[in-house]
Amino acid sequence: MWFPDGKKPMTLEPKSGLLPLMAAVICACVLPASLAAQQDAPAQQPADTAAQTQTTPPAPAPGPVGGVEEYRLDAPNLGRSFLVPRLTVSEVYDTNTGYGSTTGSAQSDEISTLTGGLSLQLLGRNSTFSIDANSTGLIYAHQRQPNSSIETLGVTEKLTVRRWNLLFGENFSYLPNSGFGLGGLGFVGGGAGGYAGVGGVTGFSPGTVPIQGIGSTNASQFSSASVFQAQYLLNGNSSFTGSVVVSYLHYFESAMLDSRQIAPRVSYDYGMTKRDTLTFSYQASLLDYASGIPGFTSHYFQVGYRRLLTGRLNFSVLAGPVVSQFSPFTGMTTVPGGSTAVSWSLTSSLAYRMRRGGLNFTYIHGVSSGSGVYAGTTADTVSGGATLQFSRDWSGSVSMSFARNQTLEQTTPNLPANTTESFIYWNTGGTISRHLGRYSTFNFNYNASRQTGATNVCLMGIPCGPIALVQVAGISISWSTRPLKLE
């Protein structure tokens, strides 16, 4: 069993006079570009439709139901190759930078961030190559936490060969703490938007990418998901699909549990109408861990349905039983609760676009890796959000997420029989944006998060526990160019 070696996070030395320096950078670099873009923009054209009316792109292919790539209503496809660079500068105040368990132990700090990124799409006759990349540096004014960075990368290659649709992809991230909400800083390093009104060029399904759903202090981590998917079109309304995802979750703190998951999947999709698709699938999830802790295998049998209105609505649901098989821990001859357990799984998502905004919602229930503190959990994950264009220049968005992880009796032999532990981690926030031009915005951001749990020590003596309320508020300026045409 192999786990990738980690590197220490990039550190940036704090400097005095940081706020004046940031203001100078904003005035000298961002605002002139914003004003120039604003002068070029047609006066009668709303900001939320400007980028979309440059050309009439073909509708993106929906792909198989429950596939490795999520169908997005805002997926860009300009019918040509393009590059979009972007830059974001922000200043926020964090009330609990170290994830203190009580209000009295919480330490506040100011965090300055600088994010650079790009979106690239190269179109061939039968292929599409896409990249989304972001790199963020975080500087803590009072050094309550060490300076760090956020690195994310998504790459996909799609090929069409007669009746075959092939997809190769890689999703990589380096994060200074839990990826679930990112301690209130999710809006800093998680933005994949290439230009106003349009999202990034890669989009992996939520269940494909490994993520830590239990918060831990200073749990910097590396995650990777390598994916392959092959869809064979039987006729105009049905297809067979096979895929495999190999993912890693590696922590740079030795006490945390590294995990590896291999997830092959086969499915059959039948199009009842042009808008309605029925699917039947089987997936195996093979989880194993470092430190000699035994892994386990889960078998998912699911039936699903998707309703798709191009550019307006995407609703999908997959559900069915899960059969998990466990091995005894070292020194034990039996498995607490039995070597086989039967549970259930559900994956559901909704995306709806309105004239001046949109809604999205995702719910996932199933067996998870345990977020580095347990050898597997039953997890419920909910996330959702809404956007609204108030006027030509003002827009807003709200988001929320919720994760509940409950231990498995078979993988927690230190607990009394028929006993489990659970953690609940939630966060919510919002952003108000003022358009400075077609491709620049000034943002007011706020996020609040908290974790509750009944224990302070998890499996193998790993420290874990509740996290007091974390509030993050601040401002940011985001800038990007129009799509730069590539020959």
matplotlib code that plots the C-alpha trace (Angstrom):
import matplotlib.pyplot as plt

x = [0.0, 1.4, 0.7, 2.2, 4.8, 3.9, 5.7, 5.5, 3.1, 4.6, 5.3, 5.2, 6.9, 4.6, 5.6, 4.6, 2.4, 0.6, -2.7, -1.3, 0.6, -2.5, -4.4, -1.7, -1.8, -5.5, -5.5, -2.6, -3.5, -7.2, -9.1, -7.7, -8.4, -11.9, -12.7, -11.3, -13.6, -16.5, -16.0, -15.9, -19.1, -22.4, -24.5, -27.7, -26.3, -26.8, -23.6, -25.0, -25.5, -22.6, -20.2, -22.9, -23.9, -20.4, -21.3, -23.9, -22.2, -23.6, -25.2, -22.7, -23.3, -25.0, -22.9, -24.1, -26.3, -24.0, -20.9, -17.5, -18.3, -21.1, -23.4, -23.4, -25.9, -23.2, -20.5, -18.7, -18.3, -17.6, -17.0, -13.3, -10.1, -9.6, -7.6, -8.9, -6.4, -7.8, -6.6, -8.2, -7.0, -8.8, -8.5, -10.6, -10.9, -11.1, -12.5, -11.1, -8.1, -6.9, -10.2, -10.4, -12.9, -14.3, -15.0, -12.4, -9.6, -10.4, -7.8, -8.6, -6.4, -6.4, -5.7, -4.4, -4.7, -3.6, -5.1, -4.0, -5.6, -6.5, -9.0, -7.9, -9.9, -8.4, -10.9, -9.9, -12.0, -13.0, -11.4, -11.7, -8.8, -9.6, -7.6, -8.7, -5.9, -5.8, -3.0, -3.6, -1.1, -2.4, -0.6, -1.6, -1.0, -0.4, 0.9, -1.9, -1.4, 1.6, 1.4, 0.2, -1.2, -4.1, -3.5, -6.1, -5.9, -8.5, -7.6, -9.9, -9.4, -12.5, -12.3, -15.1, -14.3, -17.4, -19.8, -17.3, -17.1, -13.9, -12.9, -9.6, -9.2, -7.3, -8.4, -5.7, -5.7, -3.4, -5.3, -4.3, -7.3, -10.6, -11.8, -15.4, -15.9, -12.2, -12.6, -14.7, -12.2, -13.8, -14.5, -10.8, -9.3, -12.3, -13.4, -13.1, -15.0, -13.1, -15.2, -18.4, -21.5, -19.7, -18.1, -14.8, -14.1, -13.8, -16.4, -16.1, -19.1, -19.1, -18.8, -15.7, -13.4, -12.2, -12.9, -12.5, -15.9, -14.6, -12.7, -9.3, -6.8, -4.0, -4.8, -3.0, -3.7, -3.1, -5.9, -5.9, -8.5, -7.6, -10.6, -11.3, -14.7, -15.8, -19.4, -20.6, -23.7, -25.9, -28.4, -30.0, -31.5, -29.3, -25.7, -23.3, -20.7, -17.7, -15.5, -12.8, -11.7, -8.5, -8.3, -5.9, -6.3, -2.9, -2.4, 0.9, 0.2, 1.5, -1.4, -4.0, -5.1, -4.1, -6.6, -6.8, -10.0, -10.5, -14.0, -14.9, -18.4, -20.6, -24.0, -26.7, -28.6, -32.0, -33.5, -37.2, -37.6, -35.2, -35.5, -35.9, -33.2, -33.4, -30.2, -29.1, -25.6, -23.2, -20.2, -17.5, -15.6, -12.3, -11.0, -7.6, -5.5, -2.0, -0.7, -1.8, -5.5, -7.6, -9.8, -13.1, -15.1, -18.6, -20.9, -23.4, -26.5, -28.4, -31.3, -31.4, -33.4, -32.5, -34.7, -32.8, -33.9, -30.9, -29.7, -32.5, -32.9, -30.9, -32.3, -30.9, -31.3, -29.6, -30.5, -30.1, -28.7, -25.0, -23.4, -20.1, -17.6, -15.0, -11.9, -10.9, -8.3, -4.9, -5.0, -8.8, -10.5, -14.0, -15.5, -17.7, -21.2, -20.5, -18.2, -21.1, -23.3, -26.2, -27.1, -28.4, -27.1, -28.6, -27.1, -29.3, -28.6, -30.7, -29.7, -32.2, -31.5, -33.9, -33.8, -31.7, -30.2, -30.2, -30.4, -28.4, -28.7, -26.8, -27.4, -25.2, -25.6, -23.3, -20.1, -17.1, -13.4, -13.6, -11.9, -8.5, -9.9, -11.8, -11.5, -14.8, -18.0, -21.6, -21.8, -24.6, -23.5, -25.7, -24.7, -26.7, -26.7, -28.5, -27.5, -29.4, -28.7, -30.3, -29.5, -27.0, -24.2, -25.2, -25.5, -25.5, -25.1, -25.7, -24.4, -24.7, -23.2, -23.8, -21.9, -22.7, -20.3, -21.2, -18.7, -19.0, -19.3, -17.0, -14.1, -14.2, -13.3, -12.4, -16.0, -18.6, -20.8, -23.7, -22.1, -21.2, -19.9, -20.8, -19.6, -21.7, -20.0, -21.9, -21.1, -23.1, -22.2, -23.0, -21.4, -22.6, -20.8, -20.5, -19.6, -16.7, -17.0, -17.7, -14.9, -14.2, -16.1, -15.8, -17.1, -18.2, -17.9, -19.1, -19.0, -19.8, -19.1, -19.1, -18.5, -20.1, -19.0, -19.0, -15.4, -11.9, -9.9, -10.7, -9.3, -5.6, -5.5, -6.0, -7.0, -10.4, -13.4, -15.8, -14.9, -16.3, -18.0, -15.7, -16.7, -14.9, -15.7, -13.9, -13.7, -12.1, -11.6, -11.7, -10.5, -10.3, -9.9, -12.4, -11.8, -8.5, -8.9, -6.3, -5.7]
y = [0.0, 3.4, 6.8, 10.0, 11.8, 15.3, 18.5, 21.3, 24.2, 27.2, 30.0, 33.7, 36.1, 38.8, 42.4, 45.6, 47.9, 45.1, 46.9, 50.0, 47.7, 45.8, 49.0, 50.2, 46.9, 47.2, 50.8, 50.3, 47.0, 46.1, 49.3, 50.6, 47.3, 47.4, 50.9, 50.1, 47.0, 49.1, 51.7, 48.9, 47.3, 48.2, 50.4, 48.6, 45.1, 43.7, 42.5, 39.0, 38.3, 40.1, 37.1, 34.7, 36.8, 37.0, 33.8, 31.1, 28.0, 24.5, 22.8, 20.6, 16.9, 15.6, 12.4, 9.3, 9.6, 9.3, 9.7, 11.0, 14.5, 16.6, 18.2, 22.0, 24.4, 27.1, 24.9, 27.1, 25.9, 28.8, 26.6, 27.5, 27.2, 29.9, 31.0, 33.0, 34.3, 35.7, 37.4, 37.9, 40.0, 39.8, 40.9, 39.0, 38.8, 35.3, 35.0, 31.4, 30.8, 27.8, 26.0, 26.4, 24.1, 26.9, 30.6, 31.3, 29.5, 31.0, 33.3, 35.9, 37.2, 39.1, 37.2, 38.7, 36.5, 36.7, 34.2, 33.7, 31.2, 30.3, 28.3, 26.8, 24.9, 23.4, 22.0, 19.5, 17.7, 14.9, 16.0, 18.6, 19.3, 21.5, 22.9, 24.9, 25.9, 28.2, 29.1, 31.1, 32.5, 33.2, 35.6, 35.9, 39.4, 38.3, 34.8, 33.0, 30.3, 29.7, 31.3, 28.7, 28.2, 26.7, 24.8, 23.3, 21.8, 20.1, 18.5, 16.6, 15.2, 14.1, 12.0, 10.9, 7.8, 6.6, 5.3, 5.8, 8.8, 8.6, 10.8, 11.0, 13.4, 14.4, 16.5, 17.7, 19.9, 21.0, 22.6, 23.9, 22.4, 20.6, 20.9, 21.0, 24.8, 25.4, 27.0, 29.8, 30.5, 28.5, 31.6, 32.4, 29.4, 27.5, 29.8, 28.2, 30.8, 31.9, 35.0, 36.7, 34.7, 31.4, 28.7, 26.8, 24.3, 21.2, 19.8, 16.5, 15.0, 15.6, 11.9, 11.6, 13.9, 12.8, 15.4, 15.7, 16.2, 16.3, 19.4, 19.1, 21.7, 22.4, 19.3, 20.3, 17.7, 16.5, 14.9, 13.4, 11.7, 10.1, 9.2, 7.2, 6.8, 5.1, 5.4, 3.3, 4.5, 1.5, 3.6, 7.0, 6.5, 4.0, 3.4, 1.4, 3.1, 1.9, 4.0, 3.7, 6.4, 6.0, 8.6, 9.4, 11.6, 12.2, 14.3, 16.0, 15.4, 11.9, 11.2, 11.5, 8.4, 8.4, 6.6, 5.2, 4.4, 2.4, 2.7, 0.8, 1.4, 0.0, 1.4, 1.2, 4.4, 4.3, 7.5, 7.2, 10.6, 13.4, 14.8, 11.8, 9.1, 5.9, 4.3, 1.0, 0.8, -1.2, 0.3, -1.3, 0.9, -0.5, 1.5, 0.9, 2.8, 3.4, 2.3, -1.3, -0.6, -2.9, -1.5, -2.6, -3.0, -1.7, -2.7, -0.2, -1.3, 1.8, 2.8, 6.4, 8.9, 12.2, 15.1, 17.5, 20.7, 22.1, 25.3, 25.5, 22.4, 19.3, 17.0, 13.5, 10.9, 7.5, 5.2, 1.6, -0.8, -0.9, -4.2, -3.6, -6.3, -5.9, -7.7, -7.9, -5.6, -6.9, -9.2, -9.8, -12.8, -11.4, -8.1, -6.1, -6.0, -8.7, -8.9, -7.9, -4.8, -3.7, 0.0, 2.4, 5.0, 8.1, 10.7, 13.6, 16.9, 19.8, 22.8, 25.3, 28.5, 31.5, 34.7, 36.6, 33.8, 30.2, 27.5, 24.3, 21.6, 18.3, 15.5, 12.4, 9.5, 6.6, 5.1, 7.5, 7.1, 8.7, 12.1, 11.0, 10.5, 7.2, 4.1, 4.7, 6.5, 6.7, 10.2, 12.6, 15.6, 18.4, 21.5, 24.2, 27.8, 30.5, 33.5, 36.6, 39.5, 42.5, 45.1, 45.8, 46.3, 44.4, 40.6, 38.3, 34.7, 32.5, 29.0, 26.4, 23.0, 20.3, 17.1, 14.4, 11.6, 8.6, 5.9, 2.3, -0.3, -2.6, -0.2, 1.3, -1.7, 0.7, 1.6, -0.4, -2.8, -1.1, 2.3, 4.9, 8.5, 11.3, 14.7, 17.5, 20.1, 23.0, 26.3, 29.0, 32.3, 34.9, 37.3, 40.7, 41.7, 45.1, 44.8, 47.1, 46.2, 43.2, 41.0, 42.6, 42.6, 44.1, 41.6, 41.6, 38.1, 36.5, 32.9, 31.1, 27.5, 25.2, 21.6, 19.6, 16.2, 14.2, 13.2, 14.7, 11.6, 9.4, 6.2, 5.4, 8.4, 11.0, 14.3, 15.5, 17.2, 20.2, 23.5, 26.7, 29.2, 30.4, 33.7, 35.0, 38.4, 40.7, 42.2, 41.0, 42.2, 39.7, 40.4, 38.4, 39.0, 38.2, 34.7, 35.0, 33.1, 30.5, 29.3]
z = [0.0, -1.0, 0.3, -1.2, 0.7, 1.8, 1.8, 4.3, 3.3, 1.7, 4.2, 3.6, 6.0, 7.3, 6.6, 8.2, 6.2, 4.5, 4.2, 2.5, 0.1, -0.8, -1.4, -3.7, -5.7, -6.0, -7.2, -9.5, -11.1, -10.6, -10.8, -14.1, -15.8, -14.3, -15.5, -19.0, -19.2, -18.0, -20.8, -23.3, -22.1, -23.9, -21.7, -22.4, -21.6, -18.0, -16.3, -15.7, -19.4, -20.9, -21.0, -22.2, -25.2, -26.8, -28.7, -28.9, -27.5, -28.1, -25.1, -23.1, -23.3, -20.0, -19.7, -17.7, -14.6, -11.5, -13.6, -12.4, -13.9, -12.7, -15.3, -14.7, -16.1, -16.4, -18.0, -20.5, -24.1, -26.4, -29.4, -29.5, -27.5, -24.8, -21.8, -18.8, -16.1, -12.9, -9.7, -6.3, -3.3, 0.0, 3.6, 6.2, 10.0, 11.6, 15.2, 15.7, 13.5, 15.5, 15.7, 19.5, 21.2, 23.5, 23.0, 25.7, 23.9, 20.5, 19.0, 16.4, 13.6, 10.3, 7.2, 3.9, 0.8, -2.8, -5.3, -8.9, -11.2, -14.7, -16.8, -20.1, -22.7, -25.9, -28.4, -31.0, -33.7, -31.3, -28.0, -25.2, -22.8, -19.8, -16.8, -13.7, -11.4, -8.3, -5.9, -2.8, -0.2, 3.3, 5.6, 9.3, 10.6, 14.3, 13.5, 15.4, 12.8, 10.5, 7.0, 4.5, 1.0, -0.8, -4.0, -6.3, -9.7, -12.0, -15.3, -17.8, -21.2, -23.1, -26.3, -28.7, -30.8, -32.8, -30.1, -27.3, -25.0, -22.9, -20.0, -18.1, -15.2, -12.1, -9.2, -6.8, -3.7, -0.9, 2.0, 5.4, 7.2, 6.5, 2.9, 4.2, 4.3, 4.6, 8.0, 6.5, 3.8, 1.0, -1.0, -1.1, -2.7, -4.0, -6.8, -10.2, -12.1, -15.2, -16.0, -15.0, -15.3, -16.2, -14.1, -14.5, -17.2, -15.0, -12.7, -10.8, -9.0, -5.2, -4.3, -6.6, -4.8, -1.3, 1.4, 5.2, 6.8, 10.4, 11.4, 13.0, 14.3, 11.8, 9.7, 6.5, 3.9, 0.3, -1.7, -5.1, -7.3, -10.6, -12.7, -15.9, -17.5, -20.7, -22.0, -24.9, -26.8, -27.7, -29.6, -29.4, -25.9, -24.0, -23.0, -20.9, -18.7, -16.8, -14.5, -11.9, -9.3, -7.4, -4.6, -1.7, 1.4, 3.1, 6.2, 7.1, 10.8, 11.7, 14.1, 11.4, 9.4, 5.7, 3.4, -0.1, -2.0, -5.2, -6.6, -9.8, -11.1, -14.0, -15.0, -17.6, -18.7, -20.5, -21.9, -21.4, -23.1, -24.2, -20.8, -18.5, -17.9, -15.8, -14.6, -12.8, -11.3, -9.2, -7.4, -5.2, -2.7, -1.4, 1.5, 3.3, 5.7, 6.9, 10.3, 9.9, 10.5, 8.4, 5.6, 4.4, 1.2, 0.5, -2.4, -3.7, -5.7, -6.9, -9.1, -10.3, -12.3, -13.9, -15.2, -17.5, -19.1, -21.0, -19.4, -16.9, -14.7, -13.7, -11.1, -10.3, -7.5, -7.0, -4.1, -3.0, -0.4, 0.7, 1.8, 3.7, 4.7, 7.5, 8.8, 12.5, 14.0, 14.8, 17.8, 17.5, 16.0, 15.6, 14.3, 16.7, 15.3, 12.7, 9.7, 7.3, 7.7, 5.5, 5.2, 2.5, 0.2, -1.4, -3.8, -4.9, -6.6, -7.9, -10.0, -11.3, -13.2, -13.1, -15.1, -12.5, -10.4, -9.6, -6.9, -6.2, -3.6, -3.0, -0.5, -0.1, 2.4, 2.5, 3.9, 4.2, 4.9, 8.4, 7.7, 9.2, 12.7, 12.3, 10.1, 8.3, 9.2, 8.0, 6.6, 5.7, 3.7, 2.6, 0.6, -1.2, -2.3, -4.2, -6.3, -7.3, -9.5, -7.7, -10.4, -13.2, -10.7, -7.6, -7.0, -4.0, -3.0, 0.0, 0.8, 3.5, 4.1, 6.8, 7.6, 10.1, 10.6, 12.8, 13.6, 12.5, 15.3, 13.3, 13.1, 16.7, 18.9, 21.8, 22.3, 24.2, 22.2, 20.3, 20.9, 18.3, 18.3, 16.0, 14.9, 13.3, 11.3, 9.6, 8.0, 6.3, 4.6, 2.0, -0.4, -1.7, -4.9, -6.7, -10.4, -11.3, -15.0, -17.0, -15.5, -12.1, -8.8, -5.3, -2.7, 0.9, 2.4, 5.6, 6.9, 10.1, 11.1, 14.1, 15.0, 17.9, 19.2, 22.4, 22.5, 22.5, 21.5, 18.5, 17.1, 17.9, 20.3, 17.6, 19.1, 17.8, 19.3, 19.2, 17.5, 18.9, 16.6, 13.8, 12.1, 9.0, 7.5, 5.0, 1.6, -1.7, -5.2, -8.1, -11.6, -14.8, -18.5, -21.2, -22.8, -24.7, -28.0, -28.7, -32.3]

ax = plt.figure().add_subplot(projection="3d")
ax.plot(x, y, z, "-o")
ax.set_aspect("equal")
plt.show()
